[in-house]
Amino acid sequence: MAASARTAAPPEPTTGPRRTAAPVRTVPLAAGLVLALLVSLLCGVGLGASGVGWADVLRYLGAGLTGGTIAPDEVSAYTIVWELRFPRAVLAAVVGAGLSAIGVAVQALVRNALADPFVLGISSGAAVGANAVLLFGSLSALGVWALSTAAFGSALLAMVLVYAAARSAHGLTPLRLVLTGSAMYYGFSAVSTLMIFAHDHGEAARSAMMWLLGSLSGAGWGSVPVAAAAVAGALLYLTLSAGRLNALAMGDESAAALGVDPGRLRRELFAVTAAVTGAVVAVSGAIGFVGLMVPHVTRMLVGAGHRRVLAVAPLLGAVLLVWVDILSRVLLAPVELPVGVITAVIGVPCFVLLMRRRGYAFGGSA
């Protein structure tokens, strides 16, 4: 007896890159990116304006990882390497991986090749809470956790508002999600701008603008665990759901014929996207273009199958953001640039080139 259509494995989506040649093999590419990530993390720790030599950097890393001892006169340099640069590099990798993975999820969720993790308005919602802390000292009783807590809490509140506004009798439809998220994005952005203009100009306003443009300057070991756990959980869920994502990319009717409930999957993706976006934005601010560009570049390399894309995109995003953060620290040292400015400088021309590249289709037609 022929197998039922409901038990058939979903074919890979045909949108995305139209391959004129065989895609790069996923396993060697992923292995190469792991090696590149390790080298990038080492460079992220070793490069900076403080002038700590590479030999000392390696020695301090060894001492930090193994619990070794250092001389009293080396405490300052050790603190720079172990307490400032290393957690910052690790957090950059976590944020880059998270934005890239969620970019893949959002593009499947709304079936829109121009979607990224911020299209649902979650990031601008988080900015309202962050600005309340930076500008007006809200939640000051929480100390160093005030900013992350406020940003994450307001991101979850934005998620609830978007879900309530976008939900209809037919569930969460891609068009309603995009339109509602875009409207909420502009609404929350207006609130953030009003808060900045209502506050006296000064260092607080500058900090708020840095956060809105993306910055890892406040990174520490305390920022890493929650963001890393959220990103790891999302990667596990998305990898296990790769087959369902392939089906969803072909449309609701095709997905239903293959035994996938599109409405339920969208609700799951929406919750995962909102949680990870909130966790990432809470520690890094609003960093654009990573979640938009990296999934497209990955599909050009390995094809449109979500299992392969999810094996490569997070690693590629991690490597990219580690180097972007390095550039933000060294280009105009000692002045630090917002990370989001550099991702935009890189992302805009790459996006234009990608659109003009023959054989690439954004969502169906070249």
C-alpha positions as CSV (number, residue, x, y, z in Angstrom):
1,M,0.0,0.0,0.0
2,A,1.3,3.4,-0.8
3,A,2.3,5.6,2.1
4,S,-0.2,8.2,3.2
5,A,0.4,11.8,2.2
6,R,0.4,12.6,5.9
7,T,3.4,10.5,6.6
8,A,5.4,11.6,3.7
9,A,8.6,13.5,4.4
10,P,8.3,17.1,3.3
11,P,10.5,18.0,0.3
12,E,12.9,20.9,0.6
13,P,11.4,24.2,-0.3
14,T,12.2,25.5,-3.8
15,T,12.3,29.2,-2.9
16,G,15.6,31.0,-2.1
17,P,18.7,30.3,-4.1
18,R,18.3,28.8,-7.5
19,R,21.4,26.7,-7.6
20,T,23.3,26.6,-10.8
21,A,26.0,24.4,-9.1
22,A,26.1,21.9,-6.3
23,P,25.8,23.6,-2.9
24,V,28.7,23.5,-0.5
25,R,28.7,20.4,1.6
26,T,27.2,21.2,5.0
27,V,29.5,19.2,7.3
28,P,32.8,20.5,6.1
29,L,31.4,24.1,6.0
30,A,30.1,23.8,9.5
31,A,33.4,22.4,10.7
32,G,35.3,25.2,9.0
33,L,33.0,27.8,10.7
34,V,33.6,26.2,14.1
35,L,37.3,26.6,13.6
36,A,36.8,30.2,12.3
37,L,34.6,30.9,15.4
38,L,37.4,29.8,17.8
39,V,39.9,31.9,16.0
40,S,37.5,34.8,16.0
41,L,36.9,34.5,19.7
42,L,40.7,34.5,20.3
43,C,41.0,37.6,18.1
44,G,38.1,39.2,20.0
45,V,40.0,38.8,23.2
46,G,43.4,39.7,21.9
47,L,42.6,42.8,19.8
48,G,41.9,46.1,21.5
49,A,43.2,49.5,22.5
50,S,44.7,48.4,25.9
51,G,47.8,46.9,24.3
52,V,47.9,43.6,26.2
53,G,50.3,41.3,24.3
54,W,49.2,38.0,22.8
55,A,51.4,36.0,25.1
56,D,49.8,37.6,28.1
57,V,46.3,37.2,26.6
58,L,46.9,33.4,26.2
59,R,48.3,33.2,29.7
60,Y,45.4,35.1,31.3
61,L,42.9,32.9,29.4
62,G,44.6,29.8,30.6
63,A,44.5,31.1,34.2
64,G,40.9,32.0,33.9
65,L,39.9,28.7,32.4
66,T,41.9,26.5,34.8
67,G,41.7,28.6,37.9
68,G,45.4,29.5,37.8
69,T,47.1,32.4,39.6
70,I,48.5,35.7,38.4
71,A,50.9,38.2,39.9
72,P,49.3,41.1,41.8
73,D,50.6,43.7,39.3
74,E,48.8,41.8,36.5
75,V,45.3,42.1,38.0
76,S,44.4,45.1,35.8
77,A,45.4,43.4,32.5
78,Y,43.8,40.1,33.6
79,T,40.6,41.9,34.3
80,I,40.6,43.5,30.8
81,V,41.1,40.1,29.2
82,W,38.9,37.8,31.4
83,E,36.2,40.1,32.8
84,L,35.7,42.4,29.8
85,R,36.9,41.2,26.5
86,F,36.3,37.4,26.8
87,P,32.6,37.6,27.9
88,R,32.1,40.3,25.3
89,A,33.4,38.1,22.6
90,V,31.4,35.1,23.8
91,L,28.2,37.3,24.0
92,A,28.8,38.6,20.5
93,A,28.9,35.0,19.3
94,V,25.8,34.1,21.2
95,V,23.9,37.1,19.9
96,G,25.0,36.6,16.3
97,A,24.0,32.9,16.4
98,G,20.6,33.8,18.0
99,L,19.8,36.6,15.5
100,S,20.7,34.3,12.6
101,A,18.7,31.3,13.8
102,I,15.6,33.5,14.6
103,G,16.0,35.2,11.2
104,V,15.5,31.7,9.6
105,A,12.5,31.1,11.9
106,V,10.8,34.5,11.2
107,Q,11.2,34.1,7.4
108,A,9.5,30.7,7.7
109,L,6.9,32.1,10.1
110,V,5.7,35.0,7.9
111,R,6.8,33.4,4.5
112,N,8.6,36.7,3.7
113,A,12.2,36.8,2.5
114,L,12.6,40.3,3.8
115,A,11.6,39.4,7.4
116,D,14.1,39.5,10.3
117,P,13.9,39.1,14.1
118,F,12.7,42.7,14.5
119,V,9.8,42.6,12.1
120,L,7.4,41.6,14.8
121,G,8.0,44.8,16.8
122,I,9.6,42.9,19.8
123,S,12.9,44.8,19.6
124,S,11.3,48.2,19.6
125,G,9.1,47.1,22.5
126,A,12.3,46.1,24.4
127,A,13.7,49.5,23.7
128,V,10.9,51.2,25.7
129,G,11.8,49.3,28.8
130,A,15.6,49.8,28.3
131,N,15.1,53.6,27.8
132,A,13.0,53.7,31.0
133,V,16.1,52.4,32.9
134,L,18.7,54.4,31.0
135,L,16.9,57.7,31.1
136,F,14.7,57.7,34.2
137,G,16.4,55.1,36.5
138,S,13.4,52.7,36.6
139,L,13.9,49.4,38.5
140,S,17.1,50.8,40.1
141,A,16.6,48.4,43.0
142,L,17.7,45.6,40.6
143,G,21.1,47.1,40.2
144,V,23.1,45.7,37.2
145,W,20.1,43.5,36.2
146,A,17.7,46.5,35.8
147,L,18.4,47.1,32.1
148,S,18.2,43.4,31.0
149,T,15.1,42.9,33.2
150,A,13.3,45.9,31.9
151,A,14.1,45.2,28.2
152,F,13.1,41.6,28.4
153,G,9.9,42.4,30.3
154,S,8.8,45.0,27.8
155,A,9.7,42.7,25.0
156,L,7.4,40.1,26.4
157,L,4.7,42.7,26.8
158,A,5.2,43.7,23.2
159,M,4.8,40.1,22.2
160,V,1.5,39.8,24.0
161,L,0.2,43.0,22.3
162,V,1.3,41.9,18.9
163,Y,-0.2,38.4,19.4
164,A,-3.5,39.9,20.6
165,A,-3.8,42.4,17.7
166,A,-2.7,39.9,15.0
167,R,-4.8,36.9,16.1
168,S,-8.0,36.4,14.2
169,A,-10.6,33.7,13.8
170,H,-8.3,32.1,11.3
171,G,-5.3,32.1,13.7
172,L,-2.0,33.8,13.0
173,T,-1.7,34.6,9.3
174,P,1.6,35.8,7.8
175,L,0.1,39.0,6.4
176,R,-1.5,40.0,9.7
177,L,1.7,39.3,11.6
178,V,3.8,41.4,9.3
179,L,1.3,44.3,9.3
180,T,0.7,44.2,13.0
181,G,4.4,43.8,13.8
182,S,5.3,46.7,11.5
183,A,2.7,49.0,13.1
184,M,3.8,48.1,16.6
185,Y,7.4,48.7,15.6
186,Y,6.7,52.3,14.6
187,G,4.5,52.8,17.6
188,F,7.1,51.6,20.1
189,S,9.9,53.5,18.3
190,A,7.9,56.7,18.6
191,V,7.5,56.1,22.3
192,S,11.3,55.6,22.7
193,T,12.0,58.7,20.7
194,L,9.6,60.7,22.8
195,M,11.3,59.4,26.0
196,I,14.7,60.6,24.7
197,F,13.5,64.0,23.7
198,A,11.6,64.4,27.0
199,H,14.8,63.7,29.0
200,D,17.6,66.2,29.5
201,H,20.3,65.7,26.9
202,G,23.5,64.3,28.2
203,E,25.3,61.0,28.9
204,A,22.0,59.2,29.6
205,A,20.6,60.1,26.2
206,R,23.8,59.1,24.5
207,S,23.6,55.7,26.3
208,A,20.1,55.3,25.1
209,M,21.0,56.0,21.5
210,M,23.9,53.6,21.7
211,W,21.6,50.9,23.0
212,L,19.0,51.6,20.3
213,L,21.8,51.2,17.7
214,G,23.2,48.0,19.3
215,S,26.1,47.8,21.7
216,L,28.0,45.1,23.6
217,S,29.9,47.6,25.7
218,G,28.1,46.5,28.9
219,A,28.8,42.8,28.4
220,G,29.9,40.7,31.4
221,W,29.7,37.1,32.5
222,G,26.4,37.8,34.1
223,S,24.9,38.6,30.7
224,V,25.9,35.4,29.0
225,P,24.0,32.5,30.7
226,V,20.4,33.6,30.1
227,A,21.0,34.6,26.4
228,A,23.0,31.5,25.7
229,A,20.3,29.2,27.3
230,A,17.6,31.0,25.2
231,V,19.6,30.6,22.0
232,A,20.6,27.0,22.6
233,G,16.9,26.1,23.4
234,A,15.7,27.8,20.2
235,L,18.4,26.1,18.1
236,L,17.3,22.7,19.5
237,Y,13.7,23.3,18.8
238,L,14.2,24.7,15.3
239,T,16.5,21.8,14.4
240,L,14.0,19.3,15.5
241,S,11.3,21.2,13.6
242,A,13.3,21.5,10.4
243,G,11.0,19.1,8.5
244,R,7.9,21.1,9.5
245,L,9.6,24.4,8.5
246,N,10.3,22.9,5.1
247,A,6.6,22.1,4.8
248,L,5.5,25.5,6.1
249,A,7.7,27.2,3.5
250,M,5.7,25.6,0.7
251,G,2.4,27.1,1.9
252,D,-0.4,26.2,4.4
253,E,-2.2,23.8,2.1
254,S,0.9,21.8,1.3
255,A,1.9,21.8,4.9
256,A,-1.5,20.5,6.0
257,A,-1.3,17.8,3.3
258,L,2.0,16.7,4.8
259,G,0.5,16.4,8.3
260,V,1.7,19.8,9.7
261,D,-0.7,22.1,11.5
262,P,0.3,25.5,10.1
263,G,-1.5,27.5,12.8
264,R,0.0,25.6,15.7
265,L,3.5,25.8,14.2
266,R,3.1,29.5,13.7
267,R,2.1,30.0,17.4
268,E,5.2,28.0,18.4
269,L,7.5,29.9,16.2
270,F,6.0,33.2,17.3
271,A,6.6,32.3,21.0
272,V,10.2,31.1,20.4
273,T,11.0,34.1,18.2
274,A,9.7,36.6,20.8
275,A,11.5,34.9,23.7
276,V,14.8,34.7,22.0
277,T,14.6,38.2,20.5
278,G,13.7,39.6,23.9
279,A,16.6,37.7,25.6
280,V,19.1,38.8,22.9
281,V,18.0,42.4,22.6
282,A,18.0,42.8,26.4
283,V,21.8,42.2,26.5
284,S,22.9,43.7,23.1
285,G,20.4,46.4,22.1
286,A,18.8,46.4,18.6
287,I,21.4,45.0,16.1
288,G,19.9,45.0,12.6
289,F,20.7,43.1,9.4
290,V,22.3,40.0,10.9
291,G,19.0,38.1,11.1
292,L,18.1,39.3,7.6
293,M,21.3,38.8,5.7
294,V,22.8,35.6,7.3
295,P,19.9,33.3,6.4
296,H,20.1,34.4,2.7
297,V,23.8,34.0,2.5
298,T,23.5,30.6,4.1
299,R,20.9,29.4,1.6
300,M,23.2,30.5,-1.2
301,L,25.9,28.2,0.2
302,V,23.9,25.1,1.3
303,G,20.5,25.3,-0.3
304,A,17.1,26.0,1.1
305,G,16.6,22.9,3.3
306,H,16.1,24.1,6.9
307,R,18.2,21.4,8.5
308,R,21.2,22.5,6.5
309,V,20.5,26.2,6.9
310,L,20.2,25.8,10.7
311,A,23.4,23.9,10.9
312,V,25.3,26.8,9.2
313,A,23.5,30.1,9.8
314,P,24.1,30.3,13.6
315,L,27.8,29.7,13.1
316,L,28.1,32.2,10.3
317,G,26.2,34.8,12.3
318,A,28.4,34.2,15.4
319,V,31.6,34.7,13.4
320,L,30.2,37.8,11.7
321,L,29.1,39.5,14.9
322,V,32.4,38.8,16.7
323,W,34.3,40.5,14.0
324,V,31.8,43.4,13.8
325,D,32.2,43.9,17.5
326,I,36.0,43.9,17.1
327,L,35.6,46.6,14.4
328,S,33.4,48.7,16.6
329,R,36.1,48.8,19.2
330,V,39.2,49.4,17.1
331,L,38.1,51.5,14.1
332,L,37.9,54.8,16.0
333,A,39.6,53.7,19.3
334,P,39.2,54.8,22.0
335,V,35.8,55.9,20.8
336,E,33.4,52.9,20.4
337,L,31.0,52.7,17.5
338,P,27.5,51.2,17.8
339,V,27.5,47.6,16.5
340,G,24.3,48.2,14.6
341,V,26.0,51.0,12.6
342,I,28.7,48.6,11.3
343,T,26.2,45.8,10.5
344,A,24.2,48.3,8.5
345,V,27.3,49.5,6.6
346,I,28.0,45.9,5.7
347,G,24.5,44.7,5.3
348,V,23.1,47.4,2.9
349,P,25.6,46.9,0.0
350,C,25.5,43.1,0.6
351,F,21.7,43.2,0.4
352,V,21.7,45.2,-2.8
353,L,24.3,42.8,-4.4
354,L,22.3,39.8,-3.3
355,M,19.1,41.2,-4.9
356,R,21.0,41.8,-8.2
357,R,22.7,38.4,-8.2
358,R,21.5,36.3,-11.0
359,G,19.9,33.0,-10.0
360,Y,18.7,34.2,-6.6
361,A,15.1,34.5,-5.8
362,F,13.6,36.3,-2.8
363,G,10.6,34.3,-2.0
364,G,9.8,32.7,-5.3
365,S,10.6,34.7,-8.4
366,A,13.9,36.1,-9.6
